[in-house]
Amino acid sequence: MELKTDCKYSLLVATSMGVRITPVNGQPVHSSNLFEMQATSAETNVASISSYLGLPVKVLTTFVKDSPIAQFIKSNLRSRNMDFEGPEVAQGDPWGYRHQFNIADSGFGTRGPRVQNDRAGEVGRTLNVKDFDLERIFGKEGVQIVHLSGLIGALSPETSTFCLEIARAAKKYGTRISFDLNYRASFWKGRDQELRAIFTEIASVSDILIGNEEDFQLCLGIEGPEAGGKGIDAEIEGFKGMISRVKEAFPNASVFATTLRQVISANEHLWGAIMLEGNYWQVIEPRKITVLDRIGGGDGFVGGLLYGILKGWEPEKWPQFGWATGALATTFLTDYAQPADEEMVWSIWGGNARVKR
């Protein structure tokens, strides 16, 4: 995939930042009285692979003015080597704006993780294209890939327009567009027709489309995998058929990807991936991984895939690196992977967990 050169940023993401509160020692929420807090968002989870490995990354978001949580988030983004910009929105009264948060445990063994999202008053829902100079960002500074997520695209009418205008500006200035559909039924309630039209337009100008069977069916109306035989081979063939239909409907895109996950227990998954690049399939059959915390694994895959594209590697390596960065993310208690270097990632792909001295 040919990328623009002479760009200030390799990767740009649009996001609504929040915090995650997690019980320590893998305990469930209802029985815990000691919690850790971290800054998080799906989109910065993706961007962390590139930022930790030395590529310039920018975050477009919005903050609550004079909020200690906003200060906490900004410090975290700086520590992850990310530039950011966005307006400061006054909280208003005690029932006004705040950064969204979720309370989530990691699960253990036969006890699956549980996540409770609390997005009331979320400041990220105010994201507005009028607050950003897209001509400066895409035309003067330059961006190689912009990554958009359906989570942000469906937050509110304002964020839907925001993501659509970012996609249009990126297309105008030759920036490649990555779109992870990330369907959420609660976000789409009462807005199906409106969001289908917006998501379809974004997908029509995207270069990289990512999603599972639910995403492609419910966001874009693509027929899902055909029911057939049992087993991983049948599952993979079903996904291939679906992705082929997505490619036919959205010919502008040249890369299509999805992950494969089978949960054995909270701490043992079978992890795989499928990618179609041009007319060539790359299939990673599910392999066993040991999971400390599963949240962020899918974002880690996308981050690694985009990193491979940004580095100009052969397409075969893109999903391999993504598989490994996704697996890496599940070994961290943060929602995002923090690779020390490429060697750490390739060692995971190679199954080498020996001590490095």
Secondary structure, DSSP 8 states (H G I E B T S, - for coil): ----SS-SEEEEEE---EEEEEEGGG--GGG-S-EEEEEE-HHHHHHHHHHHTT--EEEE--EETT-HHHHHHHHHHHHTTEEEE--EE---STTS-B-EEEEE---BTTB---EEEE-TTBGGGG--GGGS-HIIIIIII-EEEEEEEHHHHTS-HHHHHHHHHHHHHHHHTT-EEEEE----HHHHTT-HHHHHHHHHHHHHH-SEEE--HHHHHHHH---------SSHHHHHHHHHHHHHHHHHH-TT--EEEEEEEEEEETTEEEEEEEEEETTEEEEEEEEEEE-S--TTHHHHHHHHHHHHHHTT--TTHHHHHHHHHHHHHTTSSSSS---S-HHHHHHHHTT------
